[in-house]
Amino acid sequence: MEYKFYGWEQANVRAVTDEYGGILTPRDLYDALSGIWCERTCAPRLRDGWSKENRTLGQCSITAFLAQDIFGGKVYGICQEGGNFHCYNVVGDCVFDLTSEQFGDKILSYKDNPEQFREVHFAKDEKYRRYEYLRDELKRCFGRSSS
């Protein structure tokens, strides 16, 4: 697969959980989510612009927190117009943004951004429900059985 997300070249950190069989690196997660991201998981304010050609649109925070569940590390946010934050992951020295493609050629700065916390983001019930749906679909497709 051709990768275009920010940091794909060094996105080789290893999963800290074996809960999702076959998802060992952020590239594996990107591959898996490419078949799961949908209009339902897109932020409501951006749904009119969502398409299969721009599948990462409106998926950043729920994707970054799911990546944190799998790889550890921290989630940071780049302040966007209107005060919203575009979320991405930092694990050790590895910085990756699985949903950066939604910005096309726009250059984002991945330095000196504030840490983001799921308690704040998931205070919005709709966002938490989108995260749960994304997580549950990933588990359904790639989760290890308990038997």
C-alpha positions as semicolon CSV with decimal commas, in nm:
position;residue;x (nm);y (nm);z (nm)
1;M;0,000;0,000;0,000
2;E;0,114;0,355;-0,071
3;Y;0,122;0,564;0,245
4;K;0,073;0,939;0,250
5;F;0,007;1,008;0,618
6;Y;0,255;1,223;0,810
7;G;0,536;1,020;0,962
8;W;0,463;0,698;0,771
9;E;0,834;0,649;0,696
10;Q;0,925;0,601;1,063
11;A;0,588;0,471;1,184
12;N;0,739;0,145;1,302
13;V;0,671;0,157;1,676
14;R;0,531;-0,169;1,802
15;A;0,191;-0,232;1,957
16;V;0,190;-0,252;2,336
17;T;-0,116;-0,478;2,328
18;D;-0,197;-0,791;2,135
19;E;-0,568;-0,717;2,156
20;Y;-0,582;-0,647;1,782
21;G;-0,426;-0,941;1,600
22;G;-0,210;-0,845;1,305
23;I;-0,193;-0,476;1,399
24;L;0,170;-0,442;1,499
25;T;0,263;-0,096;1,368
26;P;0,084;0,231;1,287
27;R;0,099;0,136;0,918
28;D;-0,096;-0,181;1,000
29;L;-0,351;0,030;1,187
30;Y;-0,382;0,268;0,893
31;D;-0,441;-0,028;0,661
32;A;-0,712;-0,164;0,891
33;L;-0,885;0,170;0,947
34;S;-0,887;0,247;0,574
35;G;-1,165;-0,009;0,549
36;I;-1,349;0,114;0,860
37;W;-1,344;0,495;0,845
38;C;-1,681;0,606;0,718
39;E;-1,931;0,889;0,726
40;R;-2,059;0,757;1,060
41;T;-1,714;0,796;1,221
42;C;-1,660;1,143;1,069
43;A;-1,710;1,449;1,290
44;P;-2,069;1,570;1,230
45;R;-1,962;1,922;1,131
46;L;-1,748;1,776;0,848
47;R;-1,976;1,499;0,720
48;D;-2,088;1,694;0,413
49;G;-1,727;1,684;0,288
50;W;-1,655;1,321;0,374
51;S;-1,599;1,078;0,086
52;K;-1,414;0,752;0,021
53;E;-1,152;0,963;-0,154
54;N;-1,108;1,172;0,163
55;R;-1,178;0,901;0,420
56;T;-0,958;1,054;0,693
57;L;-1,165;1,375;0,705
58;G;-1,306;1,433;1,054
59;Q;-1,147;1,120;1,201
60;C;-0,847;1,265;1,387
61;S;-0,922;1,256;1,759
62;I;-1,099;0,920;1,765
63;T;-0,820;0,771;1,553
64;A;-0,541;0,924;1,762
65;F;-0,690;0,796;2,089
66;L;-0,742;0,451;1,940
67;A;-0,378;0,455;1,823
68;Q;-0,279;0,555;2,178
69;D;-0,469;0,251;2,310
70;I;-0,266;0,027;2,080
71;F;0,080;0,191;2,078
72;G;0,089;0,397;2,398
73;G;0,248;0,739;2,386
74;K;0,069;1,071;2,388
75;V;-0,180;1,256;2,173
76;Y;-0,108;1,616;2,076
77;G;-0,320;1,873;1,895
78;I;-0,251;2,134;1,630
79;C;-0,483;2,431;1,683
80;Q;-0,699;2,491;1,378
81;E;-0,910;2,784;1,268
82;G;-1,214;2,801;1,494
83;G;-1,027;2,667;1,798
84;N;-1,056;2,296;1,723
85;F;-0,750;2,074;1,752
86;H;-0,621;1,831;1,490
87;C;-0,490;1,531;1,687
88;Y;-0,184;1,317;1,615
89;N;0,037;1,068;1,802
90;V;0,383;1,075;1,955
91;V;0,535;0,750;2,080
92;G;0,892;0,800;2,198
93;D;1,070;0,970;1,908
94;C;0,808;0,860;1,655
95;V;0,556;1,121;1,542
96;F;0,273;1,005;1,319
97;D;-0,060;1,142;1,205
98;L;-0,281;0,874;1,053
99;T;-0,537;1,131;0,937
100;S;-0,312;1,405;0,793
101;E;-0,418;1,331;0,435
102;Q;-0,742;1,522;0,492
103;F;-0,541;1,845;0,468
104;G;-0,404;1,777;0,120
105;D;-0,094;1,987;0,056
106;K;-0,138;2,207;0,366
107;I;0,175;2,197;0,584
108;L;0,104;2,127;0,952
109;S;0,349;2,192;1,235
110;Y;0,408;1,893;1,460
111;K;0,624;2,081;1,712
112;D;0,535;2,249;2,041
113;N;0,166;2,159;2,038
114;P;-0,042;2,100;2,352
115;E;-0,112;1,751;2,476
116;Q;-0,470;1,637;2,427
117;F;-0,666;1,431;2,677
118;R;-0,945;1,185;2,605
119;E;-1,141;1,307;2,909
120;V;-1,175;1,645;2,740
121;H;-1,247;1,515;2,390
122;F;-1,483;1,242;2,507
123;A;-1,681;1,485;2,720
124;K;-1,868;1,526;2,391
125;D;-2,089;1,219;2,392
126;E;-2,114;1,204;2,013
127;K;-1,735;1,191;1,985
128;Y;-1,710;0,913;2,241
129;R;-1,977;0,715;2,054
130;R;-1,780;0,757;1,729
131;Y;-1,464;0,635;1,906
132;E;-1,650;0,333;2,046
133;Y;-1,786;0,247;1,703
134;L;-1,439;0,273;1,544
135;R;-1,281;0,068;1,825
136;D;-1,554;-0,196;1,817
137;E;-1,534;-0,233;1,439
138;L;-1,157;-0,271;1,464
139;K;-1,202;-0,538;1,733
140;R;-1,465;-0,713;1,525
141;C;-1,234;-0,727;1,224
142;F;-0,896;-0,773;1,393
143;G;-0,954;-0,855;1,758
144;R;-0,815;-1,166;1,914
145;S;-1,075;-1,415;2,031
146;S;-1,072;-1,496;2,400
147;S;-1,081;-1,871;2,340
